[in-house]
Every structure is written in C-alpha cells, then in structure tokens.
Amino acid sequence: MSDLAKKIICALFVLAGGIFGYNFFPGLKAFTRLDLFLQQRWLIPVVSLIIGGLFGIILFYLSYSKLSYIGRKIVTFFLKIPAQKILSGVVGLIIGLIIANLLAYSLSFIPYVGNYLPIILNVTLGILGIILGLHKRDETVGFYKKNIEKLKKRDKSLHYQLKVLDTSVIIDGRIADITQTDFLEGKLIIPRFVLNELQAIADSSEPLKRNRGRRGLDILNKINKIQSNKIKIINRDYPELKTVDTKLIKLAKELDAKVLTNDYNLNKLAQLENVTVLNINDLANALKSIILPGEELVTQIIKEGKESGQGLAYLDDGTMIVIEDGINNIGEKVKVTVTSILQTPAGRMIFGRIKERLSKKYPENNSVKKTKSNFNKR
C-alpha cells in the first residue's frame, strides 16, 4: 500500500472515530458528576471528538497489516475480472436499484415492516440485477455492438457531403461513368430548375441543342439505373434569382453541399462565394498518365501544327503531342521521344521529336504501284 493510500485510510479512521465519539460520548454526561463538564457544556463534544479520533488512530494501527492484505486481495480479484463482466454487473445493479426505489415508496406505508422493506428490496434487487447482468453479458454486449454499428453507419452516411449537379456536367456524360465506379460518395442532388433547363434544351428547335438536352436526360436515366438511391431531385427554386448558376450556388450554401460542374465561369463564381467545387475537367487532368522527358511514345501524326514544320498527334486521353519536323510524316505511325511538357489551363501539352518511323505513308498506294509495274513487265 502506498504512503498516500495509507494517509487517506488513516484520515478516514480518525474521521470515523471522531464522528462516533461526538455522537456517543455526550450520552455519558448523565453518569458524570464533574462540575466542569456540567458547567462548560461545549467541552463535552470537543473532548468526545478528540477521544473518538484517538480511538480511530489506535484501531487503524492495530488493523493496518490485516487491511493491507485484504486490500491487495480485493484489488487482485477485481483486476482479474474482465471489463465486460464489470460493465454488465454495474448495468444490472443500476437497473435493479432503479426498480427497487420505484417500488420502495409504496412499500414504506406498510405498518411495522414498512421502514425495513425498502432496504431489503434494494439489497435483493441489486444482487439480482448483478446476477442477471453477468449471465446476460453476451446478449448485452451484442446489443451494444449492434447499436454502435448502426450509429457509426448513420454518422458515416451523414458525413458524406451532398453534390449538386449543374447542367453542363450532366450533358458532358462522364458523371455516369464516375458514378458507376463508386468513387462519388453521398447523394447527387438534381435541382428542379436544372431539370427544367435540360428540358428546355431538349425541346430546342436547333438540332445540336436538342441532341445535347436529350443526351443529358439519357445520362440521368443511366445514373438512376446504376444506383437508384444515388439521385435526389429537389423542388426548391429561387424566383428572385435570374440565372441558374446563382441558384445553384445558393442551393449549395443552404444544403452545405459541393457543386459538381465542368463550367469554368460557374467554377470561378462558386470560389468567390466560398462554395466547394468539384470540376470534372480537373479530375480528368489529374488522372492522365504521367509522362517524363526522355520517354518514348508510339503515335500517329494526324495534322499540321500551328508553327512551321510541326505535326500534331494525340494520346488516347486526348493529350496533344506537338512533334518537331513532323509535317512531312502526317498519316504515319512514328516513335516519338518526349523533349518537354507544358501544363496549360486547358490541359497538358507534350513536345517531342521523331526517333523512328514505324509505317510508311499510304502503304496501299505502294502496293498498287508494284502491281502496275509487274503488269507492265509482262
């Protein structure tokens, strides 16, 4: 036992002895004939307190070794008990005492035994609660685990921030592929005014606009088929606001949501309003393969570049390759050595020079020429 624990227990013994002396020894004044105590009545409780405290100190030192041994045994016993058992026992005890105290008031009115029944009831139901709690430990722990898991799932689902889709990202179509991969968490919010704008575009007299609007509606149906619980349509509108972009930003603020778009102007406006934006174009650029100077690429030169002598080619992800002196190899498949990479707001540009020609220009014309020459020889 540590010195601090020893001092605390000694103080408790002194306090208990003093309280006992204060309450017990004044009753002996009837048996004393000392005039001092009879005249000075305040001395009786003081002396009683001192005598009781001394008695507590003597009792402490007499029982100290035994108390230390019992204390160590009790601590060792409780340390061996699993925490689940202690928790179950405490829960059972609390429930038992609550039930006992609810019944105790009614039982206290019974004559003769009414004062004792609440005590008996508290002890009995308390012990019964501990026994039941220990025996039902597995069920209790299982119940707690299930409820905790439910709360975690609920908190997890609430944690995912909502995403408000604008018209441009719906028409773009890539949002359906992203949704299919399950990288987007949480619900996708489609405001009614965005649907109205899509419907107006789909009903346009211009064929290009009409096709774009119908494509947007088809994309929404595709997302809904992939995950029916992903899309949520909100009928909220703001007649006082004129443009769809300002309505989207106000809705995102009210819902504490992010705006999903590929519109450059909406992106800048949302940033000014401190609304988080998820730009599909930024995501596409981030997912492009990393190419370093010195690497070799196999590609086909498609057309002439802006500068003199340049040829242009494209990677599968749409990245443009500017090839030095590639104008004479348009239509050919070549191996290109990367010389430099330029990052622009519109995307990435790769510059390189031809290392090796892998196919000749218009090979079918050569075969025709060979056939004609063979025919002339005959």
C-alpha positions as CSV (number, residue, x, y, z in Angstrom):
1,M,0.0,0.0,0.0
2,S,1.4,3.4,-1.0
3,D,2.0,6.2,1.5
4,L,-0.8,8.3,0.0
5,A,-3.3,5.4,0.4
6,K,-2.1,4.8,4.0
7,K,-2.6,8.5,4.9
8,I,-6.1,8.6,3.3
9,I,-7.2,5.4,5.2
10,C,-5.8,6.7,8.5
11,A,-7.6,10.0,8.0
12,L,-10.8,8.1,7.3
13,F,-10.4,6.1,10.6
14,V,-9.8,9.3,12.5
15,L,-12.8,10.9,11.0
16,A,-15.0,7.9,11.7
17,G,-13.7,7.7,15.3
18,G,-14.3,11.4,15.8
19,I,-17.9,11.2,14.5
20,F,-18.5,8.1,16.7
21,G,-17.1,9.9,19.7
22,Y,-19.0,13.1,19.0
23,N,-22.3,11.2,18.9
24,F,-21.7,8.6,21.6
25,F,-19.7,10.2,24.5
26,P,-22.1,13.1,25.1
27,G,-24.6,10.5,26.3
28,L,-22.3,9.7,29.2
29,K,-22.7,13.1,30.7
30,A,-25.6,11.8,32.8
31,F,-23.2,9.4,34.5
32,T,-20.5,12.0,35.3
33,R,-20.5,14.4,38.3
34,L,-17.7,16.7,37.2
35,D,-18.9,20.2,37.7
36,L,-16.5,21.5,34.9
37,F,-18.3,19.4,32.2
38,L,-21.7,20.3,33.5
39,Q,-21.0,24.0,33.6
40,Q,-19.0,24.2,30.3
41,R,-21.2,22.1,28.0
42,W,-19.1,22.9,24.9
43,L,-16.3,20.9,26.3
44,I,-18.2,17.7,26.1
45,P,-18.5,17.4,22.2
46,V,-14.8,18.6,21.9
47,V,-13.5,16.0,24.2
48,S,-15.7,13.4,22.7
49,L,-14.4,14.3,19.2
50,I,-10.7,14.0,20.4
51,I,-11.3,10.8,22.2
52,G,-13.0,9.3,19.2
53,G,-10.2,10.4,16.9
54,L,-7.6,8.8,19.1
55,F,-9.6,5.7,19.2
56,G,-9.7,5.7,15.4
57,I,-5.9,6.1,15.2
58,I,-5.3,3.2,17.6
59,L,-7.8,1.0,15.7
60,F,-6.1,1.9,12.3
61,Y,-2.6,0.9,13.5
62,L,-3.9,-2.3,15.1
63,S,-5.7,-3.4,11.9
64,Y,-3.3,-1.9,9.3
65,S,-1.5,-5.1,8.3
66,K,-4.7,-7.0,8.0
67,L,-6.3,-4.3,6.0
68,S,-3.4,-4.1,3.6
69,Y,-3.6,-7.9,3.0
70,I,-7.3,-7.8,2.4
71,G,-7.0,-4.7,0.2
72,R,-4.4,-6.4,-2.0
73,K,-6.6,-9.5,-2.3
74,I,-9.6,-7.4,-3.3
75,V,-7.6,-5.4,-5.9
76,T,-6.1,-8.6,-7.4
77,F,-9.5,-10.2,-7.6
78,F,-11.1,-7.2,-9.4
79,L,-8.2,-6.9,-11.8
80,K,-8.7,-10.5,-12.9
81,I,-12.4,-9.8,-13.8
82,P,-12.9,-8.9,-17.5
83,A,-14.1,-5.4,-18.2
84,Q,-17.2,-6.7,-19.9
85,K,-18.3,-8.6,-16.8
86,I,-17.8,-5.5,-14.6
87,L,-19.8,-3.4,-17.1
88,S,-22.6,-5.9,-17.3
89,G,-22.7,-6.3,-13.5
90,V,-22.8,-2.5,-13.0
91,V,-25.6,-2.1,-15.6
92,G,-27.6,-4.9,-13.9
93,L,-27.1,-3.3,-10.4
94,I,-28.2,0.1,-11.6
95,I,-31.4,-1.4,-13.2
96,G,-32.1,-3.4,-10.1
97,L,-31.7,-0.3,-7.8
98,I,-33.9,1.8,-10.1
99,I,-36.7,-0.8,-9.9
100,A,-36.3,-1.2,-6.1
101,N,-36.5,2.5,-5.5
102,L,-39.6,2.7,-7.7
103,L,-41.3,0.1,-5.5
104,A,-39.9,1.2,-2.2
105,Y,-42.1,4.3,-1.8
106,S,-45.3,2.2,-2.0
107,L,-43.9,-0.5,0.4
108,S,-42.9,2.1,3.0
109,F,-46.5,2.6,4.1
110,I,-46.9,-1.0,5.3
111,P,-47.2,-1.0,9.1
112,Y,-44.4,-2.3,11.3
113,V,-42.1,-3.5,8.4
114,G,-42.5,-0.5,6.1
115,N,-39.2,1.1,7.3
116,Y,-37.2,-2.1,6.6
117,L,-38.8,-3.3,3.3
118,P,-37.1,-0.6,1.1
119,I,-33.7,-1.7,2.4
120,I,-34.4,-5.4,1.9
121,L,-35.8,-4.6,-1.6
122,N,-32.7,-2.6,-2.6
123,V,-30.3,-5.3,-1.5
124,T,-32.3,-8.1,-3.1
125,L,-33.0,-6.5,-6.4
126,G,-29.4,-5.1,-6.5
127,I,-27.9,-8.6,-6.2
128,L,-30.5,-10.0,-8.6
129,G,-29.6,-7.3,-11.1
130,I,-25.9,-8.1,-10.8
131,I,-26.5,-11.8,-11.3
132,L,-28.8,-11.2,-14.4
133,G,-26.3,-8.7,-15.8
134,L,-23.4,-11.2,-15.6
135,H,-25.5,-14.1,-17.1
136,K,-26.8,-11.9,-19.9
137,R,-23.4,-10.4,-20.6
138,D,-23.0,-11.8,-24.2
139,E,-26.5,-10.6,-25.2
140,T,-25.9,-7.1,-23.6
141,V,-22.5,-6.7,-25.4
142,G,-24.1,-7.9,-28.6
143,F,-26.9,-5.3,-28.2
144,Y,-24.4,-2.5,-27.6
145,K,-22.3,-3.5,-30.6
146,K,-25.3,-3.6,-32.9
147,N,-26.5,-0.2,-31.9
148,I,-23.0,1.3,-32.0
149,E,-22.5,-0.1,-35.5
150,K,-25.9,1.4,-36.6
151,L,-24.9,4.8,-35.2
152,K,-21.5,4.6,-36.9
153,K,-23.2,3.8,-40.3
154,R,-25.6,6.6,-39.8
155,D,-22.9,9.1,-38.9
156,K,-20.9,7.8,-41.9
157,S,-23.8,8.3,-44.3
158,L,-24.5,11.8,-42.8
159,H,-20.8,12.6,-43.1
160,Y,-20.8,12.4,-46.9
161,Q,-21.4,15.8,-48.3
162,L,-24.1,16.3,-50.9
163,K,-23.1,17.1,-54.5
164,V,-25.3,19.4,-56.6
165,L,-25.1,18.7,-60.3
166,D,-25.3,21.6,-62.9
167,T,-26.5,21.3,-66.5
168,S,-23.1,21.2,-68.1
169,V,-21.8,18.2,-66.1
170,I,-24.9,16.2,-66.9
171,I,-24.7,16.9,-70.6
172,D,-21.0,16.1,-70.5
173,G,-21.8,12.5,-69.7
174,R,-18.7,11.5,-67.8
175,I,-20.5,11.8,-64.5
176,A,-22.3,8.5,-65.3
177,D,-19.0,6.6,-65.7
178,I,-17.7,8.1,-62.4
179,T,-20.9,7.1,-60.6
180,Q,-20.5,3.6,-61.9
181,T,-17.1,3.3,-60.3
182,D,-18.4,4.2,-56.8
183,F,-15.8,7.0,-56.3
184,L,-18.5,9.5,-55.6
185,E,-19.9,9.1,-52.1
186,G,-23.2,10.6,-50.9
187,K,-26.2,11.6,-52.9
188,L,-26.3,13.6,-56.1
189,I,-28.7,16.5,-55.9
190,I,-30.6,17.5,-59.1
191,P,-32.5,20.8,-58.6
192,R,-35.8,21.1,-60.4
193,F,-34.6,24.3,-62.2
194,V,-31.7,22.3,-63.7
195,L,-34.2,19.7,-65.0
196,N,-36.3,22.5,-66.4
197,E,-33.2,23.9,-68.2
198,L,-32.4,20.4,-69.6
199,Q,-36.0,20.0,-70.8
200,A,-35.8,23.4,-72.5
201,I,-32.6,22.5,-74.3
202,A,-34.1,19.1,-75.3
203,D,-37.1,20.9,-76.8
204,S,-35.0,23.4,-78.7
205,S,-35.6,23.9,-82.4
206,E,-31.8,23.8,-83.1
207,P,-30.7,20.1,-83.7
208,L,-27.4,20.5,-81.8
209,K,-29.0,21.9,-78.7
210,R,-31.8,19.4,-78.9
211,N,-29.4,16.5,-79.0
212,R,-27.4,17.9,-76.1
213,G,-30.5,18.2,-74.0
214,R,-31.7,14.7,-74.8
215,R,-28.2,13.4,-74.0
216,G,-28.4,15.0,-70.6
217,L,-31.7,13.4,-69.8
218,D,-30.4,10.0,-71.0
219,I,-27.4,10.4,-68.7
220,L,-29.7,11.0,-65.7
221,N,-31.7,7.9,-66.5
222,K,-28.4,5.9,-66.8
223,I,-27.2,7.1,-63.4
224,N,-30.6,6.3,-61.9
225,K,-30.4,2.7,-63.3
226,I,-26.9,2.2,-62.0
227,Q,-27.8,3.4,-58.4
228,S,-31.4,4.2,-57.9
229,N,-30.7,5.7,-54.4
230,K,-28.0,8.0,-55.7
231,I,-30.1,10.7,-57.3
232,K,-32.3,13.0,-55.3
233,I,-34.5,15.7,-57.0
234,I,-35.2,18.8,-55.0
235,N,-38.1,21.1,-56.0
236,R,-36.6,24.1,-54.3
237,D,-36.4,27.2,-56.6
238,Y,-35.4,30.9,-56.2
239,P,-37.6,33.1,-58.5
240,E,-35.8,36.2,-57.3
241,L,-32.6,35.0,-58.9
242,K,-32.3,35.2,-62.7
243,T,-29.5,32.7,-63.6
244,V,-29.2,29.0,-63.0
245,D,-25.6,29.5,-61.7
246,T,-26.6,31.8,-58.9
247,K,-29.5,29.5,-57.9
248,L,-27.0,26.5,-57.8
249,I,-24.7,28.4,-55.5
250,K,-27.5,29.5,-53.2
251,L,-28.8,25.9,-53.0
252,A,-25.3,24.6,-52.3
253,K,-24.9,27.0,-49.4
254,E,-28.3,26.1,-47.9
255,L,-27.6,22.3,-48.1
256,D,-23.8,22.7,-47.2
257,A,-23.2,20.8,-50.5
258,K,-20.5,20.8,-53.2
259,V,-21.1,21.9,-56.8
260,L,-20.2,19.3,-59.4
261,T,-19.5,21.0,-62.7
262,N,-17.2,21.5,-65.7
263,D,-18.3,25.1,-66.3
264,Y,-15.3,27.5,-66.0
265,N,-17.5,30.5,-65.1
266,L,-19.5,28.7,-62.5
267,N,-16.3,27.3,-61.0
268,K,-14.9,30.9,-60.5
269,L,-18.2,32.2,-59.2
270,A,-18.5,29.4,-56.7
271,Q,-15.0,30.0,-55.4
272,L,-15.9,33.7,-54.8
273,E,-18.9,32.6,-52.8
274,N,-16.7,30.1,-50.8
275,V,-18.6,27.1,-52.2
276,T,-16.5,23.9,-52.8
277,V,-16.4,22.9,-56.5
278,L,-15.7,19.5,-57.9
279,N,-14.6,20.1,-61.5
280,I,-14.8,17.1,-63.8
281,N,-12.1,18.6,-66.1
282,D,-9.6,18.9,-63.2
283,L,-10.3,15.2,-62.3
284,A,-9.7,14.2,-65.9
285,N,-6.4,16.1,-66.0
286,A,-5.3,14.6,-62.7
287,L,-6.0,11.1,-64.0
288,K,-3.9,11.5,-67.1
289,S,-0.8,9.3,-67.3
290,I,2.5,10.8,-66.1
291,I,5.0,11.2,-68.9
292,L,8.5,12.5,-68.3
293,P,11.0,14.0,-70.7
294,G,13.1,11.3,-72.4
295,E,10.3,8.7,-72.6
296,E,9.3,7.3,-75.9
297,L,5.7,7.2,-77.3
298,V,4.2,5.4,-80.3
299,T,1.6,7.6,-82.0
300,Q,0.3,8.6,-85.4
301,I,0.7,12.2,-86.7
302,I,-2.8,13.5,-87.5
303,K,-2.4,17.0,-88.9
304,E,-0.2,20.1,-89.2
305,G,0.7,22.2,-86.2
306,K,0.5,25.9,-85.7
307,E,4.2,26.6,-86.0
308,S,6.2,25.9,-89.2
309,G,7.1,22.2,-89.7
310,Q,5.2,20.9,-86.7
311,G,2.9,17.9,-86.7
312,L,0.2,17.1,-84.2
313,A,-0.8,13.8,-82.6
314,Y,-3.0,12.8,-79.7
315,L,-2.9,10.3,-76.9
316,D,-5.9,8.1,-76.0
317,D,-6.8,10.5,-73.2
318,G,-6.8,13.5,-75.6
319,T,-3.5,14.9,-74.6
320,M,-1.9,16.8,-77.6
321,I,1.6,15.9,-78.8
322,V,3.5,18.6,-80.8
323,I,6.1,16.9,-82.9
324,E,9.1,18.8,-84.2
325,D,9.5,18.5,-88.0
326,G,6.5,16.2,-88.2
327,I,4.7,17.9,-91.0
328,N,6.3,15.6,-93.6
329,N,5.1,12.5,-91.7
330,I,1.3,13.3,-91.5
331,G,-0.6,10.0,-91.6
332,E,2.4,7.9,-90.5
333,K,2.9,5.9,-87.3
334,V,6.1,7.1,-85.6
335,K,8.0,6.6,-82.4
336,V,8.5,10.0,-80.6
337,T,11.0,10.9,-77.9
338,V,9.5,13.4,-75.4
339,T,11.6,16.6,-75.1
340,S,9.4,18.7,-72.8
341,I,5.9,19.0,-71.2
342,L,3.9,22.2,-70.8
343,Q,1.0,22.5,-68.4
344,T,-1.7,25.0,-69.5
345,P,-5.1,25.9,-68.1
346,A,-6.7,23.9,-70.9
347,G,-4.7,20.8,-70.1
348,R,-1.3,19.4,-70.8
349,M,0.9,19.6,-74.0
350,I,3.7,17.2,-74.9
351,F,6.6,18.2,-77.1
352,G,8.8,15.7,-78.9
353,R,10.8,14.8,-81.9
354,I,10.6,11.7,-84.2
355,K,13.0,8.9,-83.3
356,E,11.8,6.3,-85.7
357,R,9.2,5.8,-88.5
358,L,7.2,2.7,-87.9
359,S,5.0,2.8,-91.0
360,K,5.2,4.4,-94.4
361,K,2.7,7.0,-95.7
362,Y,-0.2,5.5,-97.6
363,P,1.2,1.9,-97.8
364,E,-1.7,0.8,-100.0
365,N,-0.5,3.2,-102.8
366,N,2.8,1.4,-102.9
367,S,1.2,-2.0,-103.4
368,V,-0.8,-0.6,-106.2
369,K,2.3,0.8,-107.9
370,K,4.1,-2.6,-107.5
371,T,1.1,-4.4,-109.1
372,K,1.1,-1.9,-112.0
373,S,4.9,-2.3,-112.6
374,N,4.6,-6.1,-112.6
375,F,1.8,-5.9,-115.1
376,N,3.9,-3.7,-117.4
377,K,6.8,-6.1,-117.3
378,R,4.6,-8.9,-118.5
